[in-house]
Amino acid sequence: MASSLDIKRRIRSINSTKKITKAMEMVSAAKMRRAVASVLAIRPYAHAAWSVLTNLSKAFEEFSGHGFLEIRPVKNVLMIVVTSNRGLCGSFNTQIAKKIREEIANPEKLTINRIGVRKIESLGTKSPIGDLVPKDSLDLKIDFITIGKKGEAIVRRLGNPARNAAHSAAGGDIIATFPDGAAFSVANDIKPLSKIVMDAYLAKKYDKVVVIYTDYVSAVTQQTRIRQILPISKIDIEKQIAEMDVVAKEYGLAEAKVEYKIEPSPQEVLEFIFPRLIEMQLFHGVLESAASEHSARMVAMKSATDAAGEMSEDLTLAYNQIRQGKITQEIAEISAGRAALE
């Protein structure tokens, strides 16, 4: 049985840990609020950009030869993985790793291209472009861009043939890594990443670009998502905008109504707006992941603080029982000694 001195040391150690986890919980809560504010800040821009694109739908057929709308048979996929730089955030990074393994284990899903924006007018009657292909007939190569130190570690572990034969067969490489995900604090910071993605797609190095990130639903709920970035997909853009709307609804923000005129020609506007939409999608994924990371860390630290508090109470009770037992024993010894003297 542990001595009272050992228990006292453990109580001090646990209380010190409790102070640290409580401080981390408060810091994560503040960072989460800032990250959510950033998500809400790009919401009006996303709505306005998509509204312009929708109003220019008649120009899509004339503009169908544009590289960002070109739909090709999927043989090479670029997967952008958004994770955290640090741990202590519960299952945040584990869920990303699980999602990547699911996609690698079912590569036939990645061969499906969702409908591009040029099909916007007939979306209700069309099905996603591409058919499911048997696994044994697939020759799919998956490359990665990682955001966050944990993402690079996850992909490198998946690339070990001893760990995952499916990924080894895919022959994927990390073509770029951004170890500090927190560096993407404003929209301009995403441009180096978006340039790599757009240049690679236009050069036909990849037939499809997807991003895997964690969607912030609420302070206690986060969901891992995969979204198609290229070719430009109406479905995925609308889903990402809907994610912003869910956050806005939680924080009680109303949708602003804006009227505008389009100048000069629809083609010139589309030339400008396509890259901005891609940047918006990537930036949105990074911001959602940041809010989810801080939320997950806040919840994890709160659980750790509560567990430390319960453990401290249990140890304090054990310490008091041992101390009470010693006092009782000393009183009995004094009483016995006095009785012996009489």
N, C-alpha and C positions, 0 to 999 in steps of 0.2 A: 504493500500500500504506500502511496506517495506521502511524503512528510508534509507538514504544514508549510515549511519553507519552500519546498518545490511547488506546491499549489499556489503560494503567494507570488512566486516568480511567474508562473503561467498566467495568473490573473493580470499582472502588470503587462506582460507581453501581449495578451489578447486585447486589453484596453488600449494599448498603443496602436495595434493593428486596426481596432475599431475607429480610432480617431482618423487614421489615414484613409480608410475606406469611406468614411463619412465625408471627408474633404473631397475625395475623388468623385463621390456622388454629386456633391454640390457643384463642382466644376463642370462635370458632364451635363448637368441640368442646364447650366448657363450656356454651354456650347451648343446644346441641342436647340435651345430657343433661337440662337443666332442662325443655326443651320436651317431651321424651319422658316425663319424670316427670309433667308436667301431663296428658298424654294418658292415662297409666295411672291418674291420680288420679280421672278422671271415669268410668272403666270400670265400677266397682261400681255407681255411680249409674245409668248407662245400662242395665246388666243388670237392676237392680231395677225401674226404671221400665217397661222393656219387659215384664218378668215380670208386673207388676201389670196392664198393658194386656192381655196375653195371657189372664190369668185372668178378666178382665172382658169377654171376647169376646162373651158372650151378651147383654151390654147394648148392643152396637154397633148392632144393628138398631133398638132402641128409640131410640138416640141418633143415628141416621143423618142427622137434620136439622141436626146441628151444623155450623157454618160451616167448621170445619177438616177435616171429612170430605166436604164437598160436592164432587162432581165435575162440572165444567162443560165444555162445548166450549171448547177452548183457542184463544183469539184474542189474548189479551194475556199476555205472559210477563215475569216479573221474574227477572233473572239476577244473582246475587250473585257477584262475582269477587274471589277472595282472592289477593293477590300480596304482594310484598315492598316495603319502603320504599326499599331501596337495591339497587344492582347488585352486580357482582363475585360472582355466585352461579351461574355457568355458564348452563345453558339453563333454569333454573327458571322465569323469567318468559316466556321464549320459548315454552315448552310450553303455558303458560296461554293465550297469544295464539293459538297454533295450535289449541287446543281450542275457543276461542270462534269462530274462523273456520270450523271444521268444523261447529259447531252452526248458525251463521248460513247456511252454504252448504247445509245440509240441514234446513230449518225443519220439514219434515214429521215429523221425529223428536220435535221439541218439542211437537207436537200430541198426543202419546200421553201419557195419564195412567196412571201405574202404579196397581195395585189399592190402594184405600184400606184402612185397618185394619178397616172394617166387613165386609170380605170375608175376614177372616182364617181362618175355619173352612173355607172352600171354596177356599183358595188353590191347592191342588194341581190343581184341575180348571178354574180360570179362567185366561184370558189377559188381558194388560194392556188396560185400557179405552181405547178410541179406535182408529181405523184410520188407516193411512197416507193422507195426502191429497196429490194431485199438486201439485208446486211452483207451477204456473201458476194454481191455484185457491186458493192460500193468501192470506189477508189477516192476516198475523201481525205483531204489534207487540212488539218486545223492548225493555224498559227495563232499566237497570243500577243496581246499588249496588256501589261499588268499595271494597275494603279494601286499603290500601297505595297509595303514590304511583305505583308502576309500573302498577298496575291502571287508575288513572284515565288515565294516558298511553296505555296500550294501547287502551282503549275509545275515547278521543278520536281516535286514529289510525285505528281501524277505522271511525269515523263519518264520515271524510272521503270524500265521493263519488268523489274522484279516486283514492282508494286501494282502496275496496271498495264496489262498486255494490250488492251484495246487502244489506249492512248499511244503506246509505242507503234502500233500498226498505223495509226493516223499520221505519224511522223511530224508532229507539231513542234514548232520552235517559238521562242520568245523573241519577237522582232524589235520590241521596244519596251522599256519599263520606266515608270514614273514612281520612284520609291516614296515620295512625299505627296500623298493624296490631298493634304491640307493646303498645298500650294495653289490649288484651283479655287481661289477665293472669289475671283471676279471673272466675268465672261471672257475677257481677253486672254486669261491664263489658259483657256482650253484650246486656243488656236494652234499651238504646236502639235497637240494630239490630233485635232481634226484635220490638219494638213497632211499628216502621215496617213490617216485613214482615207481621205478623199483622193490623194495622189495615187495610193496603192490600188484603189478601186477603179479609178479612171485609166490606170495603166493596165488594167485587167489582170493584176496579180491575184485578185480575189474576186469571187463571184457573189459573195455575200458577206456582210459585216454585221455582227450582233454584239450587244453589250449585255453583260450579266452584272446586276447590281441588286441592292436591297432597297425595297420601296418602304418608305416611312408611312405607315397607316395611322398609328397613334403612338403615344409614349410607351405603351406596353406591347404593341403589335408591329412587327416588321415582316415583310414577305419578300422572298427572293424572286426576282423577275429576270426574264430574258427578252430583249427587244431587238427587232431588226432595224438597223440604221440604214444600210444600203443593200439593195436598191431602195429608194425612198418608198415607205409604206404608209398609206393612209391609216391602216388599222393600228399600227404601232404608235404613230404620232398621236392619234386620238386617245389611245390608251394612256400615254404619258400625260397628256393634257388632263385627262380624267383623274389621274393620280394627284395632280396639282389641285384640282377642284375639290377632291376629298379633304385634303389638308386645309384648303381655304374654308370649306364648310365647317370644319372642326373649330377654326379660329374666327368664324362669323364674318367672313369677308364676302361682299356681294360682287357680282360680275359687272364690270364697267362696260357701258354701251358706247361704241365709237363708230362714227361714220367717216369715210375717207374716199378719196378719188385716186385712181391709179394712173400714173404717168411714168415714163413715156409709153412704150409699147409693152404688151403682156410678156413677150419673149425676153425683153431686157429686164423686166421685173423678176421673172423666174430665174434668170441667170444670177441675179443678186441674191434672191431669197433662198434658193436651194442650199448653198453653203451655210447660210445663217440657220436654217432649220436643222441641219446636221449638227452644227455647233450647239444649238439649243438642246437637242436630244442628249448629246454627250454630257453637256453641263448639268442638265437635269438629273441624269443618272448619278453623277458625282455628288451633287448636292443632296439627293435623296439618300445616298449611301452614308454621307457624313451625318445627316440627321439620325439615321437608323443606328449608326455606330455609337454616337453619343447617348442615344436613348437606351441601347442595349447595355452600354457600360454603366449608365446610371442605375438601371434595374439590377445589374449584376452586383454593383457596389452596395446597393440598398440591401440586397439579400445577404451579402457578406457582412454588412454592418449588423443586421438583425441576428444572423447566426452567431456573430462574435458576442453580441449582447446576451443571448441565451446561454452561450458557453460560459461567459463570465459569471452569470447568475448561478449556474450549476456549480461552478468551481467555488464561488463564494459560499454557497450553502455547504459544500463538502468541507471547506476550510473552517467554517463556523462550527460544524459538527465535531471536527477533530479538536478544535480549540476548546469547545465545551467539554469534550471527553477528558482533556488534560486537566481542566480546572476542577472537574468533578473528582478525578483521581487524586489531585493534590489535596483537595478538601478532605477526602477520605483518609489520606495518609496522615494529615495533621490531626484529624479526629482520633485515629487509631493510636498515634503517638501520645496524645494527651491522655487517652484512656489507659495506656500502659503505665504512664507516670502516676496515675491515681491508684 
